[in-house]
Amino acid sequence: MSALEKKFEDEMQALFSEQPDKIAVAVSGGADSLCLTLLLKKWADKNRVKLYAFTVDHGLRSESSKEASAVHLQLKKLGFIHQVLKWSGKKPKTRVEELARQARYDLLQKACQKNKIQYLFLAHHIEDQCETFWARFAHKSGLDGLCAMQKKSDLNGLILVRPLLDVSKKEIVEYLKKNKISWVEDPMNYSPLYERVLWRGHQKSLSEMGLTPATINVLTKRLTRVKQAVDFYTNAFIKNSVLLSPVGYAFIGKMAWEMAPMEIRLRTLLHLLPLISGQDKIVSLESVEKLLNSSLKSATLAGCQIIFHKKGIFIAREMRQITKSMKLKKGKSAYWDRFFIFSPVATTLSHQAPKKRIKDLPFLVQKTFPNADYNKVHYSIDESCFCGLYFPEVPVLGQKELEKKAYLDYKKGNKTLFIHFNPRIQK
């Protein structure tokens, strides 16, 4: 067993307390991914794990299909289950690197879902980690960005695994040469049009000043520890101080908000804004920093309105984002705005302030309430959107559990209108 194989086995043991029954690896045909594929093959055979290999053909160069076919033949000869995934359709002329990366992950994720694979292995190594750090540093990333790539990360339920982050490019090349494995060189890896390549070109000068890939790798690990600590205290703050209403807004008491450090406030808003807006968009760190550093008493951001009130902080849906009214059919369910609705009668649902105003609750927040001209209403919150405390007496249910309860209630002849807050509904 070579030194790299031993290092890899130790890494896999550290990454998995219980080994999966099948895994996948992304193979471009370059040195990095071929090295990872060979190491995985030996580990998988030894541990009786089924290994799939996927190659994405971006179609961005005329030679790409030919190269993907060559990788397919090479891996077939070595006994791999291999498939080429083609990116079809019109290719972008701008933001090529970003959009190609997104297309690659989309194709790989679909292939893994089809084969019921939970773990996808990627061949990022220590120099890749370094380039990622410098690129994010240049773009003024916060703590999360400067942690760079993690050995394990989640992509919509698919776990991305990077076991080579402590391995150098030199070790990879030496391993392939020793095993007499040839690889292809993608010319895009040398094109100055791509930011990553530019940072690669600067690395020699940076290393001469002591900023080596190994140094940056140690730094990202230390920053990751800091991030884990900050996340811990942010989650504790959310759990103990954020109150979520079944009518779709969040509240944080003034004392709790003022006592929280700025970083905890910032991360709390980054968590709450997509939840309250129902929009699955990344909120920029800079925009939240600007909001918190301003003296505004209210502001709109990321589809939400944030109101700094004498009682505390209210976060509600932005008025211009409010969904139009919906006519509900008798005995039918519907998805509306961020809510699942089941109505026993034909009625109309809209956003409207209650007839009797609620004291110490901003009118702008009350105007976002779901409202139907009906007396018997059952409010609930979906367990998937838990972010802290719930209003007393409000049931916390899963989507399927709620639907079953609503239909059963209707069949028994009860006249209850169900309004279920679930901003993460998959329509």
Secondary structure, DSSP 8 states (H G I E B T S, - for coil): --HHHHHHHHHHHHH-SS--SEEEEE--SSHHHHHHHHHHHHHHHHHT-EEEEEEEE--SSTTHHHHHHHHHHHHHHTT-EEEEEE--S---SSSHHHHHHHHHHHHHHHHHHHTT--EEE----HHHHHHHHHHHHHTT--HHHHT---SEEEETTEEEE-TTTT--HHHHHHHHHHTT------GGGG-TTSHHHHHHHHHHHHHHTT--HHHHHHHHHHHHHHHHHHHHHHHHHHHHHEEE-TTS-EEEEHHHHHHS-HHHHHHHHHHHHHHHH-------HHHHHHHHHS--SEEEETTEEEEE-SSEEEEEE-GGG----EEE-TTEEEEETTEEEEESS-EEEEE---SS--TTS-HHHHTTSEEES-S-EEEEEEGGG--SEE-TT--EE-HHHHHHHHHHHHHTT---EEEEE-TT---
